[in-house]
């Protein structure tokens, strides 16, 4: 049976290295920007992340996009 995916939102997540533990392993924290328009392009989100990370004192480990969608039966 066919299913339709309807985008409902996106989240911009920035993974920051905030330090190291006693064993020298990195400690990470996530900063999330919710309610991002689902039709925002990856480039727009990356550009926004660049602006936001410029305000951080921590090292950026990753920039991620998390999309959510509603699934609907098309029958």
TASULGI-V130928 format. One record per residue. N is the residue number from 1. PHI is phi in whole degrees, -180 to 180 (NA if undefined). D_LAST is the distance of its C-alpha to the last C-alpha in Angstrom with 2 decimals. Layout:
[[N & PHI & D_LAST] [N & PHI & D_LAST]]
//
This chain:
[[1 & NA & 7.29] [2 & -73 & 7.16] [3 & -126 & 8.24] [4 & -108 & 9.89] [5 & -105 & 13.43] [6 & -116 & 15.13] [7 & -62 & 18.91] [8 & -116 & 20.57] [9 & 169 & 24.12] [10 & -141 & 26.78] [11 & -130 & 30.07] [12 & -96 & 33.21] [13 & -119 & 35.13] [14 & -115 & 38.74] [15 & -94 & 40.41] [16 & -115 & 44.14] [17 & -90 & 46.99] [18 & -98 & 49.09] [19 & 159 & 51.85] [20 & -133 & 52.79] [21 & -86 & 53.38] [22 & -65 & 56.65] [23 & -94 & 55.76] [24 & 85 & 55.07] [25 & -84 & 51.30] [26 & -67 & 49.30] [27 & -108 & 47.77] [28 & -116 & 44.50] [29 & -135 & 42.86] [30 & -108 & 39.65] [31 & -112 & 39.47] [32 & -121 & 36.02] [33 & -111 & 35.10] [34 & -92 & 31.91] [35 & 60 & 29.65] [36 & -76 & 29.96] [37 & -60 & 27.79] [38 & -64 & 24.89] [39 & -90 & 25.79] [40 & -66 & 29.37] [41 & -78 & 30.47] [42 & -60 & 31.91] [43 & -64 & 35.26] [44 & -62 & 35.24] [45 & -67 & 34.60] [46 & -64 & 37.26] [47 & -61 & 39.70] [48 & -64 & 39.16] [49 & -63 & 39.76] [50 & -62 & 42.97] [51 & -64 & 44.20] [52 & -66 & 43.45] [53 & -71 & 44.98] [54 & -66 & 48.08] [55 & -93 & 48.60] [56 & -91 & 48.38] [57 & -95 & 51.43] [58 & -96 & 49.53] [59 & -77 & 48.53] [60 & -83 & 44.92] [61 & -95 & 43.46] [62 & -166 & 39.91] [63 & -121 & 37.55] [64 & -129 & 33.89] [65 & -118 & 30.62] [66 & -118 & 28.02] [67 & -101 & 24.55] [68 & -121 & 21.92] [69 & -147 & 18.24] [70 & -98 & 15.38] [71 & -101 & 12.32] [72 & -133 & 8.92] [73 & -70 & 5.58] [74 & -88 & 3.80] [75 & -87 & 0.00]]
//
